Amino acid sequence: MRVAVVAMETSHYRDTEGRRRIERVAGELADAGHEVSVFCSQWWEGYGKRFAPEEVTYRAVTVSPTVPSFCTRLPALLANYRPDVIHAVPSPPSVLLAASLGGTLSRAPLVVEWYGDEALPEARRTDWSLRAPDQFVTPSELVQTGLWEAGAPDDRTTIVPESIDMDLVREVDPAEEVDVVYAHPLDESANMESLFLALAELRQKDWSATVVGDGPQREVYEQEAADLRIDDRVEFVGACDRERRVSIYKGAQVFVQTAFREYFATDLLWALAAGCIGIVEYQAGSSAHELVEQRDRAFRVTNPQEIADKIVASADMERRTVDESLAAFDHDAVRGEYESLYERLVEAHGLF
């Protein structure tokens, strides 16, 4: 299948979770044998209009992310490429109209990857930018609901979750055993206060905790741990690579999720696959609770005292290093969901 990915600004210009996700999907599709081209503003050096560092080909629509020029040139370039499906990032929203026109010219359906970290379109643009796509893909019910509330048609949205590498989970050796692990960028949304208050309630018990992540609030959180007199049992290990994170998760008994904002709780998913018991504090702006709603080795809580109680309850549960029930989230399985979506849309598109 020939797939055209449209991202005026790739992660090389603006590094966001949504952009990283669609670029990862593009790479996985290419690895599976599909022809994938990313139509974007040029981010590589030189004068070449095409750049193919690996299986994915990047095609420069413009030399810089200039919206009017990008939107003017995109439709004809898509028509010339003749993709089977167009998969676009909705930022800026005006690019969706250009991608939709390109889809009309090339007779290809338009899929929009709406991760949640994109700004919703202005009111005057809502009708066409939310109705032009044939299908929206969101990573969670939380993001899907927000998209519906913004005006997207209910029957044009579908959920495709983030994915993980189960082979990596199986193969990595566990790190030293620890009772509690937390992972999130240490920013204003991390909400480590809930975890630290819970751990402070357990001062009289024997426990250890690891914090994975870095960010502008790290010193603040380190000071909070010191103020609560638990800093001698909380280790901040920084922003580890994926293999190191999985190793830490495999050595941990409990993963505690407290962040205020998660469009998809990716590290929670990796930790569950690595055998952790999940403790998720409900937050209105987080989708994390969706991952544990039907799981036996997980708890949903609403305050620090409940977190503390569940940490204690988890101590008597079996330690695991792999949970095969999460294989449904493996990269190959989730890529298959995209492939099935594409096939369904291409078939339906051909009926008109």
Order of alpha helices (4+ residues) and beta strands (2+ residues): beta-alpha-beta-beta-beta-alpha-beta-alpha-beta-alpha-beta-alpha-beta-alpha-beta-alpha-beta-alpha-beta-alpha-beta-alpha-beta-beta-alpha-alpha
